[in-house]
Every structure is written in C-alpha cells, then in structure tokens.
Amino acid sequence: MNDKSKIWMDGKFVDWNDAKIHVLTHGLHYATAVFEGIRCYKTKEGPAIFRLEEHMKRLLNSCKMYHMTLQYSEKDLTEAIIETIKINKIKDCYIRPICYYGYGKMGVNPLPNKVSTSIALWTWEDHIHTVGNKGMRVIFSSWTRIDSKSLPIHAKATANYANSALARIEAIKSGVDEAIMLNMSGMVVEGTAENIFMVKDEILITPPITSGALDGITRSSVLSIAEHLGINFQIRDISRDELYYADEVFLTGTAAEIKSIGEIDKIIISNGKTGKIATKLQNSYYQIVHGNNEKFKKWLTYIN
Ligand SMILES: Cc1ncc(COP(=O)(O)O)c(C=O)c1O
C-alpha cells in the first residue's frame, strides 16, 4: 500500500488517506459490491494493463447481476483506470475497481441507494508468499464453495468472498498457505481466489466454468498459452483424489499469476516444487505480460 497515491472516487482523485465512505454504506452491511482485480506490468514500451477489456466486461456483467445502474460507461471506467495509473506515475501495480451500493437507506433492498465506483492501485508482488520454485502447501477446505443456487457466482461480488475468506482463514490456522474448495457435488472447483489446474501424463486439466469456478481471465490466458505451446488440455471435472496423485497442480489468478502447489493435505505433489509444465507456462506468461511476445501483445493496453 502506498499512502502517497491517489484513489479515483466517483470521478475525483482523492488522497489515499482521505478515500473514506460512510459507515452505513449499503455494500459494507449487506455485501452489495462487485469488483475487479487487474494488473499493470512494466514493459519496454511503458506500463501496460493486462487484458483490460476482458476485466471491464466482467465488471459490467457483475454489475448487471446485482442490478446496479452505474454512473459511468465502460469507456469512462477504462479511461479512469488509465488516468489513475498515469497520475500515480506507477509502472507495475494491481488495480482494484469496485462498484458498490452506497449510503442512503438501510435495509436489505439496495436499490434506493446510489451506486458508487472507486479505483485504487497498489503493488502486490507476491500475494501468497513462496520461496523460489517451492510449491504452496494447501488443504481441502471444510467449507463447500457457494454455488449459483444461492448467489451469482460468476459475478465477482464481495458476498462470494466471505466463503473464500473463511476457507483462507481455515488454511492459515491449519499452518498452510491456501485452501482448495470443493463444490456442492464434491468436485474440485478452485482456490479461494484462484482457478485450479492439474497435469496428468502431460495433459493439462481444469474444471469447467459450470463447476462453479470463476471465469478467470488468467485461466483463459493459460489455456490459450497452452494451445500456443502445443500442450494438450482438457476441461472436465476433477475429483479430490485425482489431485493427490496428479503430476503437477497449480493455481492461476491475476494476483497469484501462476503458482504451484507442492503439498495437499500433507501429500507431496511434484516433489514439492513447480513442475515442468507449470514452469513452461509461467515463463511464457511472464514474457507475455511484460510485452515480450508479439503474438499476445493484443492482450496489453499500453498507457503511454
Ligand atoms: C474465486 C476466484 N476464482 C478465480 C480467480 C481468478 O480470476 P482471474 O484470473 O480473472 O483473476 C479469482 C480472482 O479474482 C477469484 O477470486
């Protein structure tokens, strides 16, 4: 966090320490807020935002599912993100736009309240700290992943993250780094804030979006990169036990990027280290996000 930087709040730049909202904000009490997590990377041609258009589309879809009427268009918000990066003179950062029902009328119904939007930036280099190529240690959470019978899980809504936060707390209090979540059918869905992949016999496998996993932008990028590298992949359900004897398991997400798992429920995976295919994908991903791969430059929005 950088308390010198500016935060965009409903069209105005506000000093970090003044970016405050009312304690009776609807989104705080009833979790009626949706957000995005986006990254901007340093490249030879200046800072570039990775897959901005896809993130903006997902944000607007999340708003739609929560019946939010935004004061800003997709173009306005895209420009606001770019302006926020420019004004903060930052080259490499995590970007957090959030839209929320604001202060006005208390009660479960959010509709009488205005929808506000803010955009904050910070550097988030290693959101789950691992050393070298050592994999994360994880457990299966005892919390079942919420599903679309209860909440629109393809909305990136703060409400969903209560489920994620409880699973992450469980992992940390159990002495490991992260938790993997199962869906209502007992199949593997995702991490608390990342999609999941396994490798078996050189084939990359990830659960379908219908499993309840977020339609992750890093997930879809990894699938495109795999195709480009000639790595075969399958999108199918994964059972809990398949992960225990997988050749490699890794998580993907904007904050996490591509992060390997070296241990699940005390069972060692891939000698506890980042495996061969995850390493290939990681290397290619870093080249792409830093603007060093012509074929994938279309995924970058350059700031200058
Ligand atoms: C629950 C969940 N799944 C998956 C992801 C990965 O999505 P993305 O790659 O778009 O960041 C996230 C990240 O925000 C998440 O919160």
Ligand as a Chemical Component Dictionary entry (heavy atoms), coordinates in Angstrom:
data_LIG
# 
_chem_comp.id                   LIG 
_chem_comp.type                 NON-POLYMER 
_chem_comp.pdbx_formal_charge   0 
_chem_comp.three_letter_code    LIG 
# 
loop_
_chem_comp_atom.comp_id 
_chem_comp_atom.atom_id 
_chem_comp_atom.alt_atom_id 
_chem_comp_atom.type_symbol 
_chem_comp_atom.charge 
_chem_comp_atom.model_Cartn_x 
_chem_comp_atom.model_Cartn_y 
_chem_comp_atom.model_Cartn_z 
_chem_comp_atom.pdbx_ordinal 
LIG C1 C1 C 0 -12.783 -17.025 -6.692  1  
LIG C2 C2 C 0 -11.806 -16.704 -7.759  2  
LIG N1 N1 N 0 -11.533 -17.621 -8.699  3  
LIG C3 C3 C 0 -10.649 -17.370 -9.687  4  
LIG C4 C4 C 0 -9.982  -16.165 -9.767  5  
LIG C5 C5 C 0 -9.024  -15.890 -10.883 6  
LIG O1 O1 O 0 -9.558  -14.974 -11.781 7  
LIG P1 P1 P 0 -8.651  -14.013 -12.658 8  
LIG O2 O2 O 0 -7.660  -14.890 -13.331 9  
LIG O3 O3 O 0 -9.598  -13.390 -13.604 10 
LIG O4 O4 O 0 -8.009  -13.056 -11.740 11 
LIG C6 C6 C 0 -10.228 -15.186 -8.801  12 
LIG C7 C7 C 0 -9.515  -13.916 -8.876  13 
LIG O5 O5 O 0 -10.014 -12.884 -8.763  14 
LIG C8 C8 C 0 -11.169 -15.455 -7.788  15 
LIG O6 O6 O 0 -11.429 -14.543 -6.846  16 
# 
loop_
_chem_comp_bond.comp_id 
_chem_comp_bond.atom_id_1 
_chem_comp_bond.atom_id_2 
_chem_comp_bond.value_order 
_chem_comp_bond.pdbx_ordinal 
LIG C1 C2 SING 1  
LIG C2 N1 SING 2  
LIG C2 C8 DOUB 3  
LIG N1 C3 DOUB 4  
LIG C3 C4 SING 5  
LIG C4 C5 SING 6  
LIG C4 C6 DOUB 7  
LIG C5 O1 SING 8  
LIG O1 P1 SING 9  
LIG P1 O2 DOUB 10 
LIG P1 O3 SING 11 
LIG P1 O4 SING 12 
LIG C6 C7 SING 13 
LIG C6 C8 SING 14 
LIG C7 O5 DOUB 15 
LIG C8 O6 SING 16 
# 
